């Protein structure tokens, strides 16, 4: 089971879902399959499927998934800063062969492009959530970030 975080506890305080539904929602948002969630929550797979048909459950699941994505991106950015420092050390070290420097530059540029793509994908996902549910809180959150 994923380590509970602040978002998990907000989900658990939800008045609409039962504790088991909240537990299932957290697991689904963390990437577990319906089968795994059913086994961990000791409910039938058909029950998970029925819950997933609920608009409120799906709305909360999308929000939870976005929070997990935000968390993962934050970790990537944190690690990326250290990686970039190390690649810069390789690039600027006069004792490192040119071939190695070219490889380091290639890795650096490739990952910069990928990070930008991930950022754009995240923004697109948030826009899709807004368009799907027209959630005012999501609109305010996006405006606050930009």
C-alpha positions as CSV (number, residue, x, y, z in Angstrom):
1,X,0.0,0.0,0.0
2,X,1.4,3.5,-0.8
3,X,2.6,5.6,2.1
4,X,-0.3,7.9,3.2
5,X,0.3,11.5,2.5
6,X,-1.8,14.7,3.1
7,X,-3.9,14.0,0.0
8,X,-4.7,10.5,1.1
9,X,-6.0,11.8,4.4
10,X,-8.2,14.4,2.7
11,X,-9.7,11.5,0.6
12,X,-10.2,9.5,3.8
13,X,-12.2,12.4,5.3
14,X,-14.6,12.4,2.4
15,X,-18.2,12.3,3.4
16,X,-19.4,10.7,0.2
17,X,-17.2,7.6,0.1
18,X,-16.8,4.8,2.7
19,X,-13.5,4.1,4.2
20,X,-13.0,1.1,1.9
21,X,-13.9,3.1,-1.1
22,X,-11.4,5.7,-0.1
23,X,-8.7,3.1,0.4
24,X,-9.5,1.7,-3.0
25,X,-9.3,5.2,-4.5
26,X,-5.9,5.8,-3.1
27,X,-4.6,2.5,-4.4
28,X,-6.1,3.0,-7.8
29,X,-4.5,6.5,-7.9
30,X,-1.2,5.0,-7.0
31,X,-1.4,2.7,-10.0
32,X,-2.7,-0.5,-8.6
33,X,-4.9,-2.6,-10.9
34,X,-8.5,-3.3,-10.1
35,X,-7.6,-6.9,-9.3
36,X,-4.9,-5.8,-6.8
37,X,-7.1,-3.2,-5.2
38,X,-9.9,-5.8,-4.8
39,X,-7.5,-8.2,-3.1
40,X,-6.0,-5.5,-0.8
41,X,-9.4,-4.1,0.2
42,X,-11.1,-7.5,0.4
43,X,-13.9,-6.6,-2.0
44,X,-15.0,-8.1,-5.3
45,X,-13.5,-6.9,-8.5
46,X,-17.0,-6.2,-9.7
47,X,-17.5,-3.9,-6.7
48,X,-14.4,-1.9,-7.8
49,X,-15.9,-1.7,-11.3
50,X,-19.2,-0.5,-9.9
51,X,-17.5,2.2,-7.8
52,X,-15.5,3.3,-10.9
53,X,-18.8,4.0,-12.6
54,X,-19.7,6.6,-9.9
55,X,-19.1,10.2,-11.1
56,X,-18.0,11.3,-7.7
57,X,-15.6,8.4,-7.3
58,X,-14.1,9.0,-10.8
59,X,-13.8,12.8,-10.0
60,X,-11.9,12.0,-6.8
61,X,-9.8,9.4,-8.6
62,X,-8.8,11.9,-11.2
63,X,-7.9,14.5,-8.5
64,X,-5.9,11.9,-6.6
65,X,-4.0,10.8,-9.8
66,X,-3.1,14.4,-10.5
67,X,-1.7,14.7,-7.0
68,X,0.4,11.6,-7.4
69,X,1.6,13.0,-10.7
70,X,2.5,16.3,-9.0
71,X,4.4,14.4,-6.3
72,X,6.3,12.3,-8.8
73,X,7.2,15.4,-10.9
74,X,8.5,17.1,-7.8
75,X,10.8,14.1,-7.1
76,X,12.0,14.1,-10.7
77,X,12.8,17.8,-10.6
78,X,14.6,17.3,-7.3
79,X,16.7,14.5,-8.8
80,X,17.1,16.4,-12.1
81,X,18.8,19.3,-10.4
82,X,21.5,17.1,-9.0
83,X,21.9,15.2,-12.3
84,X,22.2,18.5,-14.2
85,X,24.9,19.7,-11.8
86,X,26.8,16.4,-12.3
87,X,26.4,16.6,-16.1
88,X,27.7,20.3,-16.0
89,X,30.7,19.1,-14.0
90,X,31.4,16.5,-16.7
91,X,30.9,19.1,-19.5
92,X,33.2,21.7,-17.9
93,X,35.9,19.3,-16.7
94,X,39.0,19.9,-18.9
95,X,40.2,16.3,-18.2
96,X,37.1,14.7,-19.5
97,X,37.4,13.4,-23.1
98,X,35.4,15.3,-25.8
99,X,33.4,12.2,-26.6
100,X,32.2,11.9,-23.0
101,X,31.3,15.6,-23.0
102,X,29.2,15.2,-26.1
103,X,27.4,12.3,-24.5
104,X,26.7,14.3,-21.4
105,X,25.4,17.3,-23.5
106,X,23.2,14.9,-25.4
107,X,21.7,13.4,-22.2
108,X,21.2,16.8,-20.7
109,X,19.4,18.2,-23.7
110,X,17.3,15.1,-24.2
111,X,16.1,15.2,-20.6
112,X,15.4,18.9,-20.7
113,X,13.1,18.3,-23.7
114,X,11.4,15.4,-21.9
115,X,10.9,17.4,-18.7
116,X,9.2,20.2,-20.8
117,X,7.0,17.6,-22.5
118,X,6.0,16.2,-19.1
119,X,5.1,19.7,-17.9
120,X,3.0,20.3,-21.0
121,X,1.3,16.9,-20.5
122,X,0.5,17.7,-16.9
123,X,-1.0,21.0,-17.9
124,X,-3.0,19.3,-20.6
125,X,-4.3,16.7,-18.1
126,X,-5.4,19.5,-15.8
127,X,-7.2,21.3,-18.6
128,X,-9.0,18.0,-19.5
129,X,-10.1,17.6,-15.9
130,X,-11.5,21.1,-15.9
131,X,-13.2,20.6,-19.2
132,X,-14.6,17.2,-18.1
133,X,-15.9,18.4,-14.8
134,X,-15.7,22.2,-15.0
135,X,-14.2,22.3,-11.5
136,X,-13.7,25.8,-10.2
137,X,-11.1,24.7,-7.7
138,X,-9.0,23.3,-10.5
139,X,-9.3,26.5,-12.5
140,X,-8.2,28.5,-9.4
141,X,-5.2,26.1,-8.8
142,X,-4.0,26.5,-12.4
143,X,-4.3,30.2,-12.3
144,X,-2.3,30.3,-9.0
145,X,0.5,28.2,-10.6
146,X,0.8,30.4,-13.6
